[in-house]
Amino acid sequence: MISCSPSRNTFQKENYIKRCADNGKKPNEAYIKMFEQANINKMAQEQDTEWQQNNMEYDLRTCDFMLAKVRSSESYSQNLYAAMCNRTFQKNEVWATLKNQTWSCSWRYAGGIIADMRVQGDYMDWYCSGIGGVIGGGSESSPEIEAAILARKNYVAESVVTDEIREDLFRLGWIVKDDTDHD
């Protein structure tokens, strides 16, 4: 079964509704239905065996060992997100290599994959997380804030592939196409 976040693809719709409320306007129902239809279309697409072939997203979202790692570690989740950004991947199979079949995705889409794997949140929870920043705004400290700071110390910039991620993707059957691999 493919892992899916119940909140995936809700960020834009929820913010549209909030903007309308803030401006005293009623949301356009057709616009809201467009977001809902996009989710229905995506779920139908994910059931298509053609879509599942040579698709790293499908492999990630159905792989027990990768799902366990993503669900148990925020820093591992961020590292996997970062690895998918600005990178191209190829199935470690002869035909995929001969046909030069590759897989890649946008930063936003990578964030959505992580949200689906964690079964929580949306792409915005991960989007641009490698850029860094300050957590919290004051001198207050709590176990939650300290844990978040510690986790972010292990975050990497977008397009960085850690050794652990590279090894896990290889175990999954995928290789990272380095810049030197381009034609």
C-alpha positions in Angstrom: 0.0 0.0 0.0 1.3 3.5 -0.9 2.0 5.8 2.0 -0.1 9.0 1.9 -0.5 12.1 4.1 -4.1 13.0 4.7 -2.9 16.7 4.6 -1.1 16.4 1.3 -2.1 19.1 -1.2 -4.1 21.0 1.4 -1.8 24.0 1.9 -2.9 26.0 -1.1 -6.6 25.3 -0.6 -6.6 26.1 3.1 -4.6 29.3 2.5 -7.0 30.4 -0.3 -10.0 29.9 2.1 -8.2 31.8 4.8 -7.3 34.7 2.4 -11.0 34.9 1.4 -12.1 35.0 5.0 -9.5 37.6 5.9 -10.8 39.8 3.0 -14.5 39.2 3.9 -15.1 37.3 0.7 -16.8 33.9 0.0 -14.4 31.3 -1.5 -15.1 30.3 -5.1 -16.5 26.8 -4.9 -15.2 25.9 -8.3 -11.7 26.8 -7.3 -12.0 24.7 -4.1 -13.3 21.7 -6.2 -10.3 22.1 -8.5 -8.0 21.3 -5.6 -10.2 18.4 -4.5 -10.3 17.0 -8.0 -6.5 17.2 -8.3 -6.3 15.0 -5.2 -8.8 12.5 -6.7 -6.8 12.4 -10.0 -3.5 11.9 -8.1 -4.9 9.0 -6.1 -6.2 7.4 -9.3 -2.9 7.9 -11.0 -1.1 6.2 -8.1 -3.1 3.0 -8.7 -1.9 2.8 -12.4 0.7 0.1 -12.7 2.3 2.1 -15.6 2.8 5.1 -13.2 4.4 2.8 -10.6 7.1 1.5 -13.0 10.5 3.2 -13.0 9.1 5.7 -10.4 11.3 6.5 -7.4 8.3 8.1 -5.6 6.3 4.9 -5.7 9.3 2.9 -4.6 10.0 5.3 -1.7 6.3 5.4 -0.6 6.0 1.6 -0.6 9.3 0.6 0.9 9.0 -0.5 4.5 12.6 0.2 5.6 12.6 3.7 4.0 9.2 4.5 5.5 10.4 3.4 9.0 13.5 5.6 8.7 11.5 8.7 7.5 8.9 8.3 10.2 11.4 7.9 13.0 13.8 10.7 12.2 13.1 14.3 11.2 16.7 14.9 10.1 16.7 11.7 8.0 13.4 13.0 6.4 15.0 16.3 5.7 18.1 14.7 4.2 16.0 12.6 1.9 14.0 15.7 0.9 17.3 17.6 0.2 18.7 14.7 -1.9 15.7 14.8 -4.2 16.1 18.5 -4.9 18.0 19.4 -8.1 19.0 15.8 -8.7 18.3 13.1 -11.2 18.0 9.4 -10.3 18.1 6.2 -12.3 16.9 2.8 -11.6 19.9 0.5 -11.1 18.8 -1.8 -14.0 20.3 -2.5 -17.4 17.2 -1.4 -19.4 16.8 1.9 -17.5 20.5 2.6 -18.1 20.3 1.7 -21.8 17.1 3.7 -22.4 18.5 6.6 -20.2 15.3 6.5 -18.2 15.6 8.8 -15.2 13.4 10.3 -12.4 13.4 13.7 -10.9 11.0 16.1 -9.1 10.6 19.7 -8.0 11.5 20.9 -4.5 7.8 21.2 -3.7 7.0 17.8 -5.0 9.9 16.3 -3.0 8.5 17.9 0.1 5.1 16.3 -0.6 6.7 12.9 -1.0 8.3 13.3 2.5 4.9 14.4 3.9 3.3 11.3 2.3 6.0 9.0 3.7 5.6 10.5 7.2 1.8 10.3 6.8 1.5 13.9 8.0 1.7 17.4 6.7 2.1 18.9 3.3 5.0 19.9 1.1 5.5 23.2 2.9 6.7 21.3 6.0 9.9 20.4 4.1 10.1 22.9 1.3 13.3 25.0 1.5 14.2 23.3 4.8 17.8 23.0 3.8 18.2 26.8 3.6 18.3 27.0 7.5 17.1 29.6 9.7 16.4 30.4 13.3 14.0 28.3 15.4 12.0 30.2 18.0 12.1 33.9 18.7 13.0 34.3 22.3 15.2 33.1 25.0 12.6 30.5 26.1 13.7 26.9 26.0 11.7 23.7 26.0 12.4 20.1 25.2 10.6 20.5 21.9 12.6 23.6 20.9 15.9 21.9 21.9 14.9 18.8 19.9 14.1 20.9 16.9 17.4 22.7 17.1 19.3 19.5 17.5 17.5 17.9 14.5 18.2 21.0 12.3 21.9 20.7 13.0 21.8 17.5 10.9 19.9 19.2 8.1 21.7 19.6 4.7 21.2 22.0 1.8 19.0 21.2 -1.1 20.7 18.8 -3.6 23.2 17.4 -1.0 23.1 13.6 -0.9 24.4 12.2 2.3 26.2 8.9 2.3 23.3 7.3 4.3 20.7 8.5 1.8 22.9 7.4 -1.2 23.3 3.9 0.3 19.6 3.6 1.2 18.6 4.6 -2.3 21.0 2.1 -3.8 19.5 -0.6 -1.5 16.1 0.5 -2.9 17.4 0.0 -6.4 18.2 3.6 -7.4 21.4 5.5 -8.1 22.0 9.2 -7.9 23.1 10.6 -11.3 26.0 12.9 -10.4 26.7 16.1 -12.4 29.6 14.2 -14.1 27.1 11.6 -15.4 25.3 14.1 -17.6 25.7 13.8 -21.4 
